Amino acid sequence: MTKTTIPFSRAARRRYTHTAAPALARGSMVPTPWAGVRAGLTAMWRGTSPQPVVIDAEADVVARQRRRVLLAAIALTAVLAAALLVLTQPMQGFEPLRLLQVGLFALLLAWVAAGTVTAVMGYRSLTRGDRQALSHARVAGHTLPADARTAVVMPICNEHVATVFAGLAATAESIVAAGGARLVEVYVLSDSSNLDVRRAEREAWLALRDRLADTGLRVHYRWRLRRTHKKAGNVADFCRRWGRLHRYMVVLDADSVMSGEAVLGLVRLMEAHPRAGIIQSAPVTAGLDTLHARAQQFAGRVTGRLFAAGMRYWQLGESHYWGHNAIIRIAPFMAHAGLAPINGRAGQLKGGLQGDILSHDFVEAALMRRAGFGVHLVSDLPGSYEQQPPHVLAELQRDRRWCQGNLQNARLVAEPGLHPVHRAMFVTGAMAYLSAPLWLGFVLLGTGLWWFGRHELASLVPLAPVQALWAATIGLLMLPRVLGVMLVRHEGRTALYGGTARLVAGTVIEALLSALQAPVRMAAHTVFVVGALTGLPLQWKSPPREAVALGWRDAAPALLPLAGVALAALGVALMLGDGLVLWVAPLALPLLLAWPIAVASASPALGRWLRRHGLLLTPEEVAPPPVLRRAWALADSFTLPDCEPLPLGGAVVARRA
């Protein structure tokens, strides 16, 4: 590869601009200020809040019926959970606290049940079909008009250059092979602050542009001098500068890879559904060898697609937008999806629940639906891929951002005109993290109540409420995994998972690893919630994009304190006796082992050993699609220097062979 170094003086930038991006076609994207919770609730009370626009009357009726079934199943689970607790733990003494305990028990079981029922709906949808849902199979082969111009945009910020541009190059080449060069242009939108990373980005872009010069596919690069509003601001800046040149934009993340057929499939779906504003694909995770990443990849392939199909089943045109691997109709997005800050200064990025919108994707979906454009999830579109974080600490690093953003979004739940499903998404998004301190509070409350009432209730210890919650939760969590295995067998694809025996063994390994990591996630999410609500500063940093071997010293600061707390709790429980250790051990032991488990699960060598023995296999490993094979090959042969510092002190190891 010929390397070209681009200087960054003003004169050089002026000479260079015409080759980096097309001429400006200015448009406006003005955010509408938020009404606020009080004004929104007042409008609801008075009946002056605008009603959501009905896009498809038939689909709306079907969606209402499916949502009633979902809510009925969740409510029934909550009632049964409350009855179970009352029967196993009679209301004798401490009545207010016991009522609180029953309420938490019902809420937590209902929360878990919501996911399980969604997975059951997904299983039904995938085995019987769903004529109401968008499907790429119905538009495959449709000829696209010449005016369906589409931008593929990839916002990046201080990323691993080799991984980013290898995936983008594979995507671009696949678009050319699929015949999309006449419709598609690619934009790399950089917010990188590291000068060496910026230089590497430009050299990689020049090499990619030159390689595609004869194909007709244009690849542009733009670095923002004023990096405001993070990724949402980067995409909005593109819309204001060049959005008018295109009808659609396909938004990628830094770790996204998409086949040309997937990109054009999204365009065909948009053309076939003029009232669709956003169509989200269900990306498959692939590409890393660590045990943690491979377990997540396996879970997503076996079980995760049930959840995606289930959400598609009951959400229909009021779906999620996950911020990447999705297509957006640009004109209404510019008109209606501008994001104003919440009760704070624009550009503010601190702890607390005000300032710039952090989890922008859920909010943009809600605004598009409020404007009368559907938001759809298409779960059967092949060729859409992303990566998982390589280890649990990288996952939690990402979760901290999501936690604060989701809690912040809950403040928009009463905004006038939003669809009820998107209001519910704001609540469930917050609940995804609030459930952690609620679980911890339930365990502590149950332990205290049992301890003080142990003499009266000693005979009921085997049916203690915490154990009952664990048993019920395990059943609800395992059912989607069982259905996932059944679906693979129903489809006759067990060979792509190593055979039936290895498919079942992989499911057990993934479930055990998830159970061991669950207390760590609970503790971390509790800290994140406290930080978000109290205004502790948020460090915004992308997770690593390469397989990172996590060192003992790197994991110790985050996990050794948890082990110390767990050891102290076990010691106190043993001293107090009376079986108290039975309550503490299921949470304390995984926390005590969190340090070695995190290091071991971040090991690419262990992940590759399992792969050689046919465990945790996925179809992308057994029969890699061409676009992934190309992305991995390009990443392995990338010759630009690794400029960016690696997060968490890890060392990059070899990618998948």
C-alpha positions in Angstrom: 0.0 0.0 0.0 1.3 3.4 -0.9 1.3 5.7 2.2 0.5 9.4 1.8 0.9 11.7 4.8 -1.6 14.6 4.8 -0.4 17.8 6.6 -2.9 19.6 8.7 -2.2 23.3 8.1 -5.0 25.5 7.0 -3.6 26.0 3.5 -3.2 22.2 3.1 -6.8 21.7 4.2 -8.1 24.3 1.7 -6.2 22.6 -1.1 -7.4 19.2 0.0 -11.1 19.8 0.7 -12.3 19.3 -2.8 -11.0 15.7 -2.9 -12.3 14.8 0.5 -16.0 15.6 0.2 -18.6 16.7 -2.3 -19.7 20.3 -2.7 -22.0 21.4 0.1 -25.8 21.2 -0.3 -26.8 23.1 2.9 -30.0 22.1 4.7 -31.4 22.8 8.1 -31.9 20.4 11.0 -33.4 22.5 13.8 -34.1 20.7 17.1 -37.5 21.4 18.8 -37.2 22.2 22.5 -38.6 19.6 24.9 -41.9 20.3 26.6 -40.8 18.8 29.9 -42.4 16.2 32.2 -44.8 18.6 33.9 -46.1 20.1 30.6 -46.4 16.7 29.0 -48.3 15.3 31.9 -50.6 18.3 32.0 -51.3 17.9 28.3 -52.2 14.2 28.8 -54.5 15.1 31.8 -56.3 17.8 29.8 -56.5 15.6 26.6 -54.6 18.2 24.5 -51.6 16.0 23.7 -51.6 15.1 20.0 -52.5 11.5 19.2 -50.0 9.4 17.2 -50.7 9.2 13.5 -52.1 5.8 12.3 -49.9 4.7 9.4 -51.4 1.3 8.6 -54.8 0.6 10.1 -54.7 -3.2 9.6 -51.2 -3.5 11.1 -52.3 -1.2 14.0 -55.2 -3.5 14.9 -52.9 -6.6 14.8 -50.2 -4.8 16.8 -52.7 -3.8 19.5 -53.8 -7.4 19.9 -50.3 -8.7 20.1 -49.4 -6.1 22.7 -52.4 -7.0 24.8 -51.2 -10.6 24.9 -47.7 -9.5 25.9 -49.0 -7.3 28.7 -51.4 -10.0 29.9 -48.6 -12.5 30.1 -46.4 -10.1 32.0 -49.2 -9.2 34.4 -50.0 -12.8 35.0 -46.4 -13.5 35.9 -46.3 -10.6 38.3 -49.5 -11.9 40.1 -48.1 -15.4 40.3 -44.8 -14.1 41.6 -46.5 -12.1 44.4 -48.7 -15.1 45.3 -45.6 -17.4 45.4 -43.9 -15.1 47.8 -46.9 -14.7 50.0 -47.4 -18.4 50.2 -43.7 -19.2 51.0 -43.2 -16.3 53.3 -46.4 -15.5 55.3 -47.0 -11.9 56.2 -46.1 -12.1 59.9 -44.5 -9.0 61.3 -42.7 -6.1 59.5 -45.8 -5.7 57.3 -44.7 -2.6 55.4 -41.3 -4.1 54.5 -42.9 -7.4 53.5 -45.3 -5.5 51.2 -42.3 -3.8 49.7 -40.6 -7.2 49.3 -43.7 -8.6 47.5 -43.8 -5.6 45.2 -40.1 -5.9 44.3 -40.5 -9.7 43.7 -43.5 -9.2 41.4 -41.7 -6.4 39.5 -38.5 -8.3 38.9 -40.2 -11.4 37.8 -42.4 -9.4 35.4 -39.3 -7.7 34.0 -37.7 -11.1 33.3 -40.9 -12.4 31.9 -41.2 -9.6 29.4 -38.0 -10.9 27.7 -39.1 -14.5 27.9 -42.6 -13.8 26.4 -40.9 -11.8 23.6 -38.7 -14.8 22.8 -41.7 -17.1 22.7 -43.3 -14.7 20.3 -40.2 -14.7 18.2 -40.1 -18.5 18.1 -43.7 -18.5 16.9 -42.9 -15.8 14.3 -39.8 -17.7 12.9 -41.6 -21.1 12.8 -44.9 -19.9 11.4 -44.1 -16.7 9.5 -45.6 -13.2 10.0 -47.3 -11.5 7.1 -47.5 -8.2 8.9 -43.8 -7.8 9.4 -41.4 -6.3 6.9 -39.4 -9.0 5.1 -36.5 -8.5 2.7 -37.6 -11.7 0.9 -40.7 -9.9 -0.5 -38.5 -7.2 -2.2 -35.5 -9.2 -3.2 -34.6 -8.5 -6.8 -36.6 -5.4 -7.2 -35.0 -2.8 -9.5 -34.0 0.3 -7.7 -34.7 3.7 -9.4 -31.8 6.0 -10.2 -33.0 8.6 -7.8 -32.9 6.3 -4.7 -29.5 7.8 -3.9 -28.1 6.5 -0.6 -25.3 7.6 1.6 -23.4 5.0 3.7 -22.1 7.0 6.7 -19.6 5.8 9.3 -19.0 8.1 12.3 -15.8 7.3 14.1 -13.8 8.8 17.0 -10.3 7.7 17.9 -11.0 4.1 16.7 -8.7 1.2 15.8 -8.0 2.3 12.2 -7.2 -1.1 10.8 -10.4 -2.7 12.0 -12.6 0.3 11.0 -11.2 0.6 7.4 -11.0 -3.1 6.9 -14.7 -3.5 7.6 -15.6 -0.4 5.6 -13.5 -1.6 2.6 -15.2 -5.0 2.7 -18.6 -3.3 2.8 -17.7 -0.9 -0.1 -16.3 -3.7 -2.3 -19.5 -5.8 -1.6 -21.7 -2.8 -2.6 -19.8 -2.6 -5.9 -20.2 -6.3 -6.5 -23.9 -6.1 -5.8 -24.3 -3.3 -8.4 -24.8 -0.5 -6.0 -22.0 1.9 -7.1 -24.5 3.9 -9.2 -26.7 4.7 -6.2 -24.4 4.7 -3.1 -21.7 7.1 -1.8 -19.7 6.4 1.3 -18.8 9.0 4.0 -16.3 8.6 6.8 -17.2 11.1 9.4 -14.3 11.5 11.9 -14.4 13.1 15.3 -10.9 11.8 16.2 -8.9 14.1 18.4 -5.6 12.1 18.3 -3.4 13.6 15.6 -1.7 10.3 14.8 -5.1 8.6 14.5 -6.3 11.3 12.1 -3.3 10.9 10.0 -3.8 7.2 9.8 -7.5 7.6 9.0 -6.6 9.9 6.1 -4.0 7.6 4.7 -6.4 4.6 5.0 -9.1 6.7 3.3 -6.8 7.6 0.4 -5.8 4.0 -0.1 -9.5 2.9 -0.1 -10.5 5.8 -2.5 -7.7 4.9 -4.9 -8.6 1.2 -4.8 -12.2 2.0 -5.7 -11.5 4.7 -8.2 -12.4 2.6 -11.2 -15.6 1.1 -9.7 -17.6 4.3 -9.7 -18.2 4.1 -5.9 -17.2 7.4 -4.3 -15.7 7.4 -0.8 -15.5 10.7 1.1 -13.7 11.7 4.3 -14.5 14.5 6.6 -12.9 15.5 10.0 -15.0 17.8 12.2 -13.2 20.7 13.8 -16.0 21.4 16.2 -16.9 18.0 17.7 -20.2 18.7 19.4 -23.0 16.3 20.5 -20.9 13.2 19.9 -22.2 10.7 17.3 -25.6 12.2 17.0 -24.0 15.6 16.3 -21.7 14.0 13.7 -24.6 12.5 11.8 -26.6 15.7 12.1 -23.7 17.6 10.7 -23.6 15.3 7.7 -27.3 15.8 7.2 -27.0 19.6 7.2 -24.0 19.5 4.8 -24.9 16.8 2.3 -28.3 15.3 3.4 -30.1 17.0 0.5 -28.0 15.1 -2.0 -29.4 11.7 -0.9 -32.8 10.2 -0.2 -31.5 7.7 2.4 -28.6 7.1 4.6 -27.3 3.8 6.0 -25.7 4.4 9.4 -22.8 2.2 10.4 -20.9 1.9 13.6 -17.1 1.7 13.8 -17.3 -2.1 14.1 -20.0 -2.6 11.5 -19.7 -4.7 8.4 -22.5 -5.1 5.9 -22.8 -6.9 2.6 -23.8 -5.0 -0.5 -27.0 -7.1 -0.8 -27.9 -6.1 2.8 -27.4 -2.4 2.0 -29.4 -2.6 -1.2 -32.0 -4.7 0.6 -32.6 -1.9 3.1 -33.0 0.5 0.2 -35.5 -1.8 -1.5 -37.5 -2.0 1.7 -37.6 1.8 1.9 -38.7 2.1 -1.7 -41.5 -0.5 -1.1 -42.7 1.3 2.1 -42.9 5.0 1.5 -44.1 5.7 5.1 -41.1 3.9 6.7 -38.8 6.4 8.3 -36.2 4.0 9.8 -35.6 0.3 9.1 -33.3 -1.4 11.5 -31.6 -4.6 10.6 -30.7 -7.2 13.3 -26.9 -7.4 13.1 -25.1 -10.6 13.9 -22.1 -10.4 16.1 -18.9 -12.0 14.8 -15.2 -11.5 14.5 -13.4 -11.9 17.9 -11.9 -15.0 19.5 -12.0 -14.3 23.3 -14.2 -16.6 25.3 -16.4 -13.7 26.4 -17.0 -12.5 22.8 -17.5 -16.0 21.4 -20.1 -16.7 24.2 -21.9 -13.5 23.3 -21.7 -14.3 19.6 -23.1 -17.8 20.2 -25.9 -16.5 22.4 -26.9 -13.9 19.8 -27.0 -16.5 17.1 -29.0 -19.1 19.0 -31.2 -17.0 21.3 -30.8 -13.4 20.3 -32.6 -13.8 17.0 -35.6 -15.0 19.0 -35.7 -11.6 20.8 -35.2 -9.7 17.6 -38.1 -11.6 15.9 -40.2 -11.2 19.0 -39.8 -7.5 19.1 -40.6 -7.3 15.4 -43.7 -9.4 16.1 -45.3 -7.0 18.7 -43.7 -3.7 17.8 -44.3 -3.8 14.1 -44.1 -0.1 13.0 -43.1 1.2 16.4 -39.8 -0.5 16.7 -36.3 0.2 18.1 -33.5 2.0 16.4 -30.1 0.9 17.6 -28.1 3.6 16.0 -26.2 1.5 13.4 -26.7 -1.0 10.7 -30.0 0.7 9.8 -31.4 2.9 7.0 -33.0 6.3 7.5 -35.2 8.4 5.2 -33.2 11.6 5.4 -35.7 14.4 4.6 -38.1 13.6 7.5 -35.2 12.8 9.8 -33.8 16.3 9.2 -37.2 17.9 9.7 -38.2 16.1 12.8 -35.3 14.3 14.6 -33.2 17.2 15.7 -32.1 16.7 19.3 -32.3 19.6 21.8 -30.5 19.3 25.1 -32.5 18.4 28.2 -32.6 21.2 30.8 -29.0 22.0 30.2 -26.4 23.7 28.0 -25.8 22.4 24.5 -22.5 20.6 24.4 -22.7 19.6 28.1 -21.4 16.1 28.8 -21.4 15.5 32.5 -23.0 13.1 34.9 -26.7 13.5 35.8 -29.7 13.5 33.5 -29.4 16.8 31.7 -27.5 18.2 28.8 -27.0 16.6 25.4 -29.0 13.5 24.6 -26.6 10.5 25.0 -28.7 7.5 23.9 -29.9 9.4 20.8 -31.1 6.4 18.8 -34.2 5.6 20.9 -35.2 9.3 20.9 -34.7 9.7 17.2 -37.0 6.6 16.6 -39.7 8.2 18.8 -39.5 11.5 17.0 -39.7 9.9 13.6 -42.8 7.9 14.7 -44.3 11.0 16.2 -43.9 12.7 12.8 -45.9 9.9 11.1 -43.1 7.7 9.8 -42.8 4.0 10.8 -39.8 2.6 12.6 -39.4 -1.1 11.6 -37.1 -3.9 12.6 -36.4 -6.4 9.9 -35.0 -9.5 11.6 -34.5 -11.8 8.5 -32.1 -9.6 6.5 -28.8 -11.5 6.1 -25.4 -9.7 5.7 -25.5 -7.3 8.7 -22.7 -7.7 11.2 -21.1 -6.1 14.2 -18.6 -7.0 17.0 -19.0 -7.7 20.7 -16.7 -6.2 23.3 -13.8 -8.6 23.9 -14.2 -8.9 27.7 -16.6 -8.0 30.5 -14.8 -4.8 31.5 -15.1 -3.5 28.0 -18.8 -4.4 28.0 -19.3 -2.6 31.3 -17.4 0.4 30.0 -19.9 0.6 27.2 -22.8 0.0 29.5 -22.0 3.0 31.6 -22.7 5.3 28.7 -25.9 3.4 27.9 -27.0 3.5 31.5 -26.8 7.2 31.8 -28.4 7.7 28.4 -31.3 5.4 29.1 -32.0 7.0 32.5 -31.9 10.4 30.8 -34.4 9.3 28.1 -36.9 8.4 30.8 -37.3 12.1 31.4 -38.9 12.3 27.9 -41.6 9.8 28.6 -44.4 12.4 28.8 -43.4 14.4 25.7 -46.6 15.3 23.7 -47.4 13.2 20.7 -45.1 10.2 21.3 -46.5 6.8 20.5 -47.2 4.7 23.7 -44.8 2.0 22.5 -41.9 4.5 22.4 -42.9 5.8 25.8 -42.8 2.2 27.0 -39.3 1.9 25.5 -38.0 4.8 27.4 -39.3 3.2 30.6 -37.9 -0.3 29.8 -34.6 1.2 28.7 -34.2 2.8 32.1 -35.5 -0.4 33.8 -32.7 -2.4 32.1 -30.3 -0.7 34.5 -32.6 0.2 37.4 -33.3 -3.5 37.7 -29.8 -4.0 39.1 -30.2 -1.9 42.3 -33.7 -3.3 42.6 -32.3 -6.8 42.6 -29.7 -5.9 45.1 -32.3 -4.2 47.3 -34.6 -7.2 47.1 -31.8 -9.5 48.2 -30.8 -7.3 51.1 -34.4 -6.8 52.2 -35.1 -10.5 52.0 -32.0 -11.3 53.9 -32.8 -8.8 56.7 -36.4 -10.0 57.0 -35.4 -13.6 57.1 -32.7 -12.9 59.7 -35.0 -11.0 62.1 -37.8 -13.5 61.6 -35.7 -16.7 61.4 -37.1 -18.3 64.6 -40.7 -18.2 63.3 -39.8 -19.1 59.7 -36.9 -21.5 60.1 -39.0 -24.3 58.6 -39.5 -22.3 55.5 -35.8 -21.8 54.6 -35.9 -24.2 51.6 -38.7 -22.1 50.1 -37.1 -18.7 51.0 -38.1 -16.0 48.6 -34.7 -15.3 47.3 -34.2 -18.9 46.3 -37.7 -18.9 44.8 -36.8 -15.8 42.8 -33.6 -17.5 41.6 -35.5 -20.7 40.6 -38.2 -18.8 38.8 -35.7 -16.5 37.1 -33.5 -19.4 36.0 -36.5 -21.0 34.4 -37.6 -17.8 32.6 -34.0 -17.2 31.4 -33.4 -20.8 30.2 -36.7 -21.1 28.3 -35.4 -18.8 25.4 -32.2 -20.8 25.3 -34.2 -24.0 25.0 -36.4 -22.5 22.3 -33.2 -21.3 20.4 -31.9 -24.9 20.4 -35.2 -26.2 19.2 -35.3 -23.6 16.4 -31.9 -24.6 15.1 -33.0 -28.2 15.0 -36.3 -27.3 13.4 -34.3 -25.5 10.6 -32.0 -28.4 10.2 -28.9 -26.2 10.8 -27.3 -28.0 13.7 -24.2 -28.8 11.6 -23.4 -25.1 11.5 -23.2 -25.2 15.3 -21.0 -28.3 15.6 -23.9 -30.8 15.8 -26.7 -31.2 18.3 -24.5 -32.4 21.2 -22.1 -29.4 20.8 -25.0 -27.0 20.3 -26.5 -28.1 23.7 -23.0 -28.0 25.3 -22.4 -24.5 24.0 -25.7 -23.4 25.3 -24.8 -24.7 28.8 -21.4 -23.1 28.7 -22.9 -19.7 27.7 -25.5 -19.9 30.4 -23.0 -20.8 33.1 -20.7 -17.9 32.0 -23.7 -15.5 32.0 -24.7 -16.7 35.5 -21.2 -16.2 36.8 -21.0 -12.7 35.3 -24.5 -11.6 36.3 -23.6 -10.5 39.9 -20.7 -8.5 38.4 -23.1 -6.8 36.0 -25.6 -6.2 38.9 -22.9 -4.5 41.0 -21.5 -2.4 38.2 -25.0 -1.3 36.9 -25.9 -0.3 40.5 -22.8 1.9 40.6 -23.6 3.3 37.2 -27.2 4.2 38.3 -25.9 5.9 41.4 -23.4 7.8 39.3 -26.0 8.9 36.8 -28.5 10.1 39.4 -25.9 11.9 41.5 -24.1 13.6 38.7 -20.7 11.9 38.8 -18.7 12.7 35.7 -19.0 10.4 32.7 -15.9 9.3 30.7 -17.0 8.7 27.1 -14.7 6.3 25.5 -15.2 3.7 22.7 -14.7 0.0 23.7 -11.7 -1.8 22.1 -12.4 -3.2 18.6 -9.8 -5.9 18.6 -9.4 -9.0 20.7 -7.7 -7.8 23.9 -6.0 -10.1 26.4 -7.0 -8.6 29.7 -4.1 -8.7 32.2 -4.4 -9.5 35.9 -3.2 -6.0 36.8 -5.7 -4.4 34.4 -8.7 -6.2 35.9 -7.7 -5.9 39.5 -8.8 -2.2 40.2 -12.3 -2.9 39.1 -12.9 -6.4 40.4 -10.8 -6.9 43.5 -12.9 -4.5 45.6 -16.0 -6.6 44.6 -14.1 -9.7 45.8 -13.3 -8.0 49.1 -17.0 -7.1 49.7 -18.0 -10.6 48.8 -15.4 -12.2 51.2 -16.6 -9.9 54.0 -20.2 -10.8 53.4 -19.4 -14.5 53.4 -17.5 -14.1 56.7 -20.3 -12.3 58.4 -22.8 -14.8 57.2 -20.7 -17.7 58.5 -20.3 -16.0 61.9 -24.0 -15.3 62.2 -24.9 -18.9 61.2 -28.5 -20.1 61.0 -28.2 -20.8 57.3 -27.6 -17.2 56.4 -24.7 -18.2 54.2 -27.2 -19.9 51.9 -28.7 -16.5 51.1 -25.3 -14.8 50.6 -23.4 -17.4 48.7 -25.2 -17.3 45.3 -24.2 -13.7 44.9 -20.9 -13.6 46.9 -19.2 -16.6 45.3 -19.4 -15.2 41.7 -18.1 -11.8 42.9 -15.3 -13.6 44.7 -14.3 -15.3 41.5 -15.0 -12.3 39.2 -11.3 -11.4 38.9 -10.0 -14.8 37.5 -13.2 -15.3 35.5 -12.8 -11.9 33.8 -9.2 -12.6 32.9 -9.9 -16.1 31.7 -13.0 -15.1 29.6 -10.8 -12.4 27.9 -8.4 -15.0 26.7 -8.3 -15.5 22.9 -6.4 -18.7 23.4 -9.2 -20.3 25.5 -11.7 -19.1 23.0 -9.8 -20.7 20.1 -9.4 -23.9 22.1 -13.1 -24.1 22.5 -13.5 -23.4 18.7 -11.1 -26.2 17.8 -13.2 -28.6 19.9 -16.4 -27.4 18.2 -17.9 -25.5 21.2 -19.6 -22.1 20.9 -19.5 -22.4 17.1 -21.6 -20.1 15.0 -22.5 -20.2 11.3 -20.1 -17.3 10.7 -17.2 -19.4 11.9 -18.2 -22.6 10.2 -19.1 -21.0 6.9 -17.9 -17.3 6.9 -19.8 -15.1 4.5 -17.6 -13.5 1.8 -17.9 -10.0 3.2 -16.6 -11.1 6.7 -13.8 -13.2 5.2 -12.8 -10.1 3.2 -12.9 -7.8 6.3 -10.8 -10.2 8.4 -8.3 -10.6 5.6 -7.9 -6.9 5.1 -7.5 -6.3 8.9 -4.8 -8.9 9.0 -2.9 -7.4 6.1 -3.4 -3.7 7.2 0.0 -2.0 7.1 -0.7 1.4 8.7 0.9 1.8 12.1 -1.2 1.2 15.3 -1.3 4.8 16.5 -4.0 4.8 19.1 -3.4 3.7 22.7 -5.1 0.5 23.7 -7.8 0.8 26.3 -7.5 -0.9 29.7 -3.8 -1.6 29.2 -4.4 -4.7 27.1 -2.3 -6.1 24.3 -3.9 -6.7 20.9 -3.7 -10.3 19.8 -4.3 -11.9 16.5 -7.7 -11.8 14.9 -9.7 -14.9 13.9 -7.7 -17.0 11.4 
